[in-house]
Amino acid sequence: MTKEKDVEKFLEQLSEEELEQIDKGEYVGNVCDDCIDEKRKKVKHDYKAGDYVKCEFESSDDRNEYMWVLIEEIDETTITGRLDNDPVLVHQIKCGDTVKINKDKIVQVIYM
């Protein structure tokens, strides 16, 4: 089976609620890495300060959590902004904290 078919099969197994949780960065279950990679490939890098980006954060137990960040600054390789979610798995940060994230961790953008 091809990578695309595997991703498609994984997504078909999820409920509508789980798909919405993935889009909101609230899904705590195991997310297929290929699904996230596919979303990451589609992200355009034309975001600006004031836009929201969904980013991948790694927890202390090597699980990933996806949360929204309000962009405040952008440089060549990173964005700096304010975390706009209450983390479930990542305990060293909290909603409202300033975070600096590599651009390759961005999986989705909301343009404001």
Secondary structure, 3 states (H helix, E strand, C coil): CCHHHHHHHHHHHCCHHHHHHHHHCCCCCCCCHHHHHHHHHHCCCCCCCCCEEEEEEECCCCCEEEEEEEEEEECCCEEEEEECCCCCCCCCCCCCCEEEEEHHHEEEEECC
